């Protein structure tokens, strides 16, 4: 709840995140396949193409591209954004098709906002196999698709009042009217601060 209240005074902006997996390297000892997994939250998982590696060829070029629209928050009108974490897993698949995550790393996407074609080498120091890294190309630019209008339902006080008696509903011990008045005051204070 405190995170949501803190964001009341922040600028929210949607960005199109484009992640290109350019290369994976793992010092494997026997023939296997390797796959890179990109996760943002629990519901969003993207998997790269599986590539064949062995003890001689320990890296492979990839060109897998993943796209996602996500909201970033800023306290200073879009100069610096709050951390927005994602994670990368490196998965090894043996000849019996058994999958094993050998390395995981969390990465903050915020430093790449408003950048295009920013290459980043992600070293997995805690990997079960040596020389494990992934090369990622980030492109994070403002999204103009209007996803908020298309994918989220918004209920305003006026539409709610036409359907229900506001005095009979309660939010946090307040009637809907009291809650809406408080929300309006907060919005006005936010606008005063921004000016």
C-alpha positions in Angstrom: 0.0 0.0 0.0 2.8 2.4 0.9 4.4 1.8 -2.5 1.2 2.7 -4.2 0.8 5.9 -2.1 4.4 6.8 -2.9 3.8 6.4 -6.6 0.9 8.9 -6.3 3.6 11.7 -6.5 5.6 10.1 -9.3 5.5 10.3 -13.0 4.4 7.0 -14.6 5.3 6.3 -18.2 4.9 3.3 -20.4 7.9 2.0 -22.3 8.4 -0.6 -25.0 11.1 -2.9 -23.8 12.9 -4.8 -26.6 15.5 -7.4 -25.4 17.7 -9.1 -27.9 19.7 -12.1 -26.8 22.8 -11.8 -28.8 25.1 -14.4 -27.3 25.4 -17.1 -24.6 28.6 -18.6 -23.3 28.9 -21.6 -20.9 32.0 -23.7 -20.3 30.3 -27.0 -20.6 32.1 -30.4 -20.4 29.9 -32.5 -22.6 27.5 -32.0 -25.5 24.3 -30.3 -24.4 21.8 -27.6 -25.3 21.6 -24.2 -23.6 18.7 -21.8 -23.4 18.4 -18.3 -22.0 15.2 -17.4 -20.1 14.1 -13.8 -19.5 11.6 -13.1 -16.7 9.8 -10.0 -15.6 7.6 -10.9 -12.6 6.0 -14.3 -12.2 3.7 -14.2 -15.2 6.0 -13.0 -17.9 8.6 -15.6 -19.1 10.4 -15.6 -22.5 12.7 -18.4 -23.7 15.4 -18.2 -26.3 16.1 -20.7 -29.0 18.0 -23.8 -27.7 21.6 -23.8 -28.9 24.1 -26.7 -29.0 27.3 -26.4 -27.0 30.1 -28.7 -26.3 33.6 -28.6 -24.6 35.1 -27.1 -27.8 32.3 -24.7 -28.9 31.4 -23.1 -25.6 29.5 -20.1 -26.9 26.8 -19.4 -29.6 25.4 -16.4 -31.3 21.7 -15.8 -31.0 19.2 -13.3 -32.4 16.1 -13.8 -30.2 14.0 -10.7 -29.6 11.5 -10.3 -26.8 9.1 -7.4 -26.5 7.0 -6.2 -23.5 5.3 -2.9 -22.6 5.9 -1.9 -19.0 5.4 1.1 -16.7 8.4 2.9 -15.2 8.1 5.5 -12.4 10.2 8.6 -11.9 10.2 11.2 -9.1 12.1 13.8 -11.1 9.9 14.1 -14.2 11.6 11.3 -16.2 15.3 12.0 -15.7 16.0 9.0 -13.4 13.6 6.0 -13.1 12.9 3.7 -10.1 14.6 0.3 -10.4 12.7 -2.1 -12.6 14.1 -5.6 -12.1 14.0 -8.6 -14.4 16.0 -11.8 -14.3 17.9 -14.0 -16.7 18.4 -17.7 -16.3 20.9 -19.9 -18.1 19.4 -23.4 -18.6 21.4 -26.5 -19.6 19.5 -29.4 -21.2 21.3 -32.7 -21.2 21.0 -35.5 -23.8 18.1 -37.0 -21.8 16.2 -33.7 -22.1 16.7 -32.9 -18.3 16.7 -29.2 -17.8 18.8 -27.5 -15.1 19.1 -23.8 -14.2 22.8 -23.3 -13.7 22.8 -19.5 -13.3 20.4 -16.7 -12.5 21.0 -13.0 -12.4 18.7 -10.0 -11.6 19.2 -7.0 -13.8 17.8 -3.5 -13.4 16.3 -2.2 -16.7 15.9 1.4 -15.5 19.4 2.6 -16.7 18.5 1.6 -20.2 15.3 3.7 -20.5 15.4 6.0 -23.5 18.4 4.1 -24.9 18.5 2.1 -28.2 20.8 -0.7 -29.0 22.6 -0.7 -25.6 24.7 -3.8 -25.4 25.3 -5.3 -21.9 27.4 -8.3 -21.0 25.8 -10.1 -18.0 28.4 -12.2 -16.1 27.0 -15.0 -14.0 29.6 -15.2 -11.2 27.5 -17.6 -9.2 27.1 -20.1 -12.1 27.6 -23.8 -11.6 29.8 -23.7 -14.7 32.7 -21.3 -15.4 32.7 -18.6 -18.0 28.9 -18.2 -18.1 27.7 -15.0 -19.6 25.0 -13.6 -21.8 25.2 -10.6 -24.1 21.9 -8.6 -24.2 20.9 -5.7 -26.4 18.4 -3.3 -24.8 16.1 -0.9 -26.6 13.7 0.8 -24.2 11.7 3.6 -25.7 8.5 5.5 -24.9 5.4 3.4 -25.8 2.6 5.2 -27.7 0.3 2.2 -28.2 -2.0 3.4 -25.4 -2.0 0.0 -23.7 -3.5 1.5 -20.5 -6.7 2.4 -22.5 -6.8 -1.0 -24.1 -5.9 -3.4 -21.4 -7.0 -1.9 -18.1 -10.5 -1.0 -16.9 -10.8 2.3 -15.1 -13.7 3.2 -12.8 -14.2 6.9 -12.0 -16.3 8.3 -9.2 -19.0 9.5 -11.6 -19.4 6.2 -13.3 -19.5 4.4 -10.0 -22.1 6.8 -8.6 -24.5 6.2 -11.5 -24.5 2.5 -10.8 -24.4 2.4 -7.0 -25.3 4.4 -4.0 -21.9 5.8 -2.9 -22.8 6.2 0.7 -23.5 2.4 1.1 -20.0 1.4 0.0 -16.9 1.5 2.2 -13.2 1.7 1.5 -10.9 1.6 4.5 -13.7 2.7 6.8 -14.6 5.7 4.6 -17.6 6.0 2.4 -16.9 6.2 -1.3 -17.7 10.0 -1.3 -15.1 10.5 1.5 -12.6 8.4 -0.3 -13.1 10.2 -3.6 -12.8 13.6 -1.9 -9.5 12.5 -0.2 -8.2 11.2 -3.6 -9.1 14.5 -5.3 -7.3 16.5 -2.6 -4.2 14.3 -3.0 -4.3 14.9 -6.8 -4.6 18.6 -6.3 -1.6 18.6 -3.9 0.4 16.5 -6.4 -0.4 19.1 -9.2 0.7 22.0 -6.8 4.0 20.2 -6.1 4.6 19.6 -9.8 4.2 23.4 -10.5 
